[in-house]
Amino acid sequence: MPKVLIVEDDQMLGDMYSSKFQADGFTVLRASDGAEGLKLAQAERPDAILLDVIMPKLDGFATLQQLKADKALAKIPVIMLTNLGQDEDIKKGKELGAADYFVKANQTPSEIVTKVKTLIGS
């Protein structure tokens, strides 16, 4: 069963994505900030990570940098999932190593699940 880590500080959105991934056969791990997300990624080695950008403690960009700097975690595909849709934010996410970058308002949870399945070959 593939494992996805959802790092999202908005409880309602996190619940929505969790439900969709679970319905599609994923094991779901949840973190509400970047620092917690890093710890969970190190402990659990998920198949993919959904990462919000604007979060307390450690934002998504800083979290992504740390994930990519860790040899054990660097190969895990990270999808930025945010409300920041500016070109410079998207460019920054991709430059830091994000596998993809989605604006929450433009994608349904089903589309996100499909993208993750494609990335991890499941």
N, C-alpha and C positions, 0 to 999 in steps of 0.2 A: 504494500500500500504506500503510494507516494506521500511524502510529508511536506507540508508548506508552513512556513512561518509568516504570520501576518503581524506586522509592526504598525500599529495604528492607535492613536490616542483617542479617537472618537469611538466610544463604546458601541453606538448604534451601527456605524459603518463596519466596525470590526465584527459585530454579530452577524451582519448581513453577509459579509464575505465568508465568514466561518461556516455559516449554514450552507451556502452554495458549494463551497469546497467539500464539506462533509457529505453532502448529497451526491457529489460526483466521485466519492470514494477516496478522498484524501484524509490523512491524519492532519489535524490542524493544531498548530502551536500559536499562542497569542502573547504579544508583548505590547505594552502601552507607551513605551518610549524607546529611544535608540539604545540606551545603556542596557536596558532589560533585554532588548532584541539581540544585542551582541552576545550577552551571556547565554541566552537560549540557543543561538546559532552555534556557539562553541560547544555547548553541552549536547545538543541534539542532532547537529549536522543535517538540516533539512534539505530536501531536493530543490526547493526554490524559496525565495523570500519576496514577499510583497512589502514595500517600504514606503510609508508616508514621509513627507518632507518636513512639514511644520509640526514639531513635537517638543515636549518638555525635555529637559536634561541634555539630550544629544539629538540634533536634527538629522533628517534623513541623509543629507549630503555628508555630514561628518560620520554617520554610521556606515554609509557606503564606503567611504575612504578606509575606515578601519577594517571592514569586512574584506576588502580587496587587498589590504596590506597583510592579512593573516593567510599564510600559505595553505593552511588546512581549510579555509573558507573561501578563498579567492575564486574557485571554480563554480561555486554555487550561483546560479543565475538570480540576479536581483532585478525586480521590476519596481520602478518608482511609481507610486500611485498617489497622486496629489491633486490639489486644486490650483497649484501654480502651473499655469499653461503658457507662460512667457517663453519665447524662443531661447532666451539665455539660460533659463532654468533647465529646459530640456537638453540643451547643449552641455551644460555643466554636468547633469546626471549621466549623460552618455560618455562624456570625457572621463568621468570618475569610474566608469566601468559598468553602468547599468545595462542590463540586457535589453530593456525597453523602458518606456516612460509613458504613462497614461494619465490623462486628466480625468479625475473621478466622474465629473459631470458628462463626459463624452463616451463613457464605456459602461455597459451593463456588467453585473457580476458574472453572467454567463460568458461574456466575451473575454473577461479576465481569466476565467477558469480555462477556456479554450486556449488562450495564449500560453498559460503556464504549462498545460499538457503538451503543447507543441514544443516549448523550450526544453522540457525534460524528457521528451520522447515517450510520453505515456498515453 
